[in-house]
Amino acid sequence: MRNVKVDRELIAACGLYCGACRKYITGKCPGCSMNEKASWCKIRKCVRRHDFHTCAECSMDVTGCRTYSNFIGKIFAFLFRSDRPACIRYIREYGEQAFAEEMAKRECQTIKRK
């Protein structure tokens, strides 16, 4: 078992769980929300501008959001079979703590597409 800790602060703005990321676990990355090098991330900028922790706090459906559903995100989702909108839905329904617990239990960064 990997050393995946449960911490709601390790949820990225887009809904990925940095606590299960290999780079975070090995100390090579502080996680998306603490990584100042991630200033290129438009989702992170938007979330911070609105004083949210994640997109789950926004009233807009992420699938209709041009910032969230961008080209890079779609490539990432395809390559890693990631369903980031499902992550946001999970956070909205069960809360950030429950999402962090679920991702730590699954030992993965995202809910996988079927």
N, C-alpha and C positions, 0 to 999 in steps of 0.2 A: 504494500500500500504506500502510495506517495504521501508526503507530508502536506496534505491539503487542509488548511485551517478555515474555520468558519468565521467570516468577518464581513459584515454588510458594507464596510468601507472599501472592500476589494471588488465591488461591483462597478464596472465601467459605465459611463454615461449611456452607452448603446445597449447595455444588458449583458455583455460578456462578463464572466466571472474570472477576474485576474488571479484569485486565490488558487486556482487549479492550473495556472499557466506554468509551464516548465521554466521560463525565464524568471518569473516571480519567485518560484520555489527555490531556484538556485541562486537567488540574490542578484541576478543580472538586470532586473527591472523592478522599480518600486510599485508597479501597478499603474493602470491608465490614469486614474484620478490624481495620483501624486507625481506622475512623470511629466516634468516640465518640457521635455523634448517632444511630447505629444501635442505641441501647440498647433500642429498642422491639422488636427482632427476637428472637422467642422461640427460634428455632433457634440463633442466635448465643449466647444466654444458656445454653442447654442444653449446647452444645459446650464452652463455657468452664467451666461447672460440672463437667463430666466431664474437664476438662483434655485435650480433643481439639483437633485443628486443624480437622477437618471431620467430618461425619456418617459418612464412610467408615470411621472408626475404631470406630464403635459396632457392637456385635454384632447389633443389631436391624435388620430390613429396613425401610428408610425408607418404603416404601409402607404399612406397617402402623403407623408411628409417628404418633401424633396431633399431636405438635409439628411434625414435618416436613410432613406431608400436611394442612396447614391450609387454611382457606378462601381466604386471601389468596394463598397459594402456588398454589392451583388456578386462581385468576383470572389470575395472572401467567403460568402455564403455558399457559393457553388463549390469552391475548392475544398472546404471543410465540412460540407453538408450541414452548415449552421442555420438554425432558424431563430435569428435574433428577435424577430417580432414575437415569437412564442415566449422568449425570455421576458420581454416587456409585459406580455399578457400575464405571465406567471407572477411577476412582481406586483402587477396591479391587483391581481386576485388574492394572493397570499401574503404579500409584503416582502420587503427586502431581506429580512432575517430568514424567513422560510426559504427564499430563493438561495441564499448563501448556504444554508444547511443542505438543501437538495443538491446543489452543484458540488459541494464537498463530498456528499455521500456518493454521487455518481463519478466523482473525480474527473470532472470535465468543465470546460469553460463555457459551454453553450448547450442548449437543447438542440438535439440533432433533428434534421429534416428526415421525414420518412420516405 
